[in-house]
Amino acid sequence: MNRLHEGYSEYKRNHPDFAKLVEEQLEGKSDAEFEEQFKETRTHCEGYGEWLQGFDQCDQCGRISK
């Protein structure tokens, strides 16, 4: 784990723009909140292709979006 941390520290030194972006995105957030912002949210039924309008379950087939 220590080698991973050392490698990341070196990468940040060599890529300061990337390091700044990550730190801005992480600021004030827990690790879970930071990761959540990059996860894709599903907005349609995979079976019907219908828009779910903010819900996780299709009105037509009852299928739950994963």
Contacts in CASP RR format, 6 or more apart in sequence:
PFRMAT RR
TARGET T0000
AUTHOR 0000-0000-0000
METHOD contacts of the structure
MODEL  1
MNRLHEGYSEYKRNHPDFAKLVEEQLEGKSDAEFEEQFKETRTHCEGYGE
WLQGFDQCDQCGRISK
11 18 0 8 1.000
11 19 0 8 1.000
12 18 0 8 1.000
12 19 0 8 1.000
13 19 0 8 1.000
25 34 0 8 1.000
25 37 0 8 1.000
26 34 0 8 1.000
29 37 0 8 1.000
42 52 0 8 1.000
42 56 0 8 1.000
42 65 0 8 1.000
42 66 0 8 1.000
43 51 0 8 1.000
43 52 0 8 1.000
43 54 0 8 1.000
44 50 0 8 1.000
44 51 0 8 1.000
44 52 0 8 1.000
44 65 0 8 1.000
45 52 0 8 1.000
45 58 0 8 1.000
45 60 0 8 1.000
45 61 0 8 1.000
45 63 0 8 1.000
45 65 0 8 1.000
46 63 0 8 1.000
46 65 0 8 1.000
47 58 0 8 1.000
47 61 0 8 1.000
47 63 0 8 1.000
48 58 0 8 1.000
48 60 0 8 1.000
48 61 0 8 1.000
48 63 0 8 1.000
50 58 0 8 1.000
50 59 0 8 1.000
50 60 0 8 1.000
52 58 0 8 1.000
52 59 0 8 1.000
52 65 0 8 1.000
56 64 0 8 1.000
56 65 0 8 1.000
57 63 0 8 1.000
57 64 0 8 1.000
57 65 0 8 1.000
58 64 0 8 1.000
58 65 0 8 1.000
END
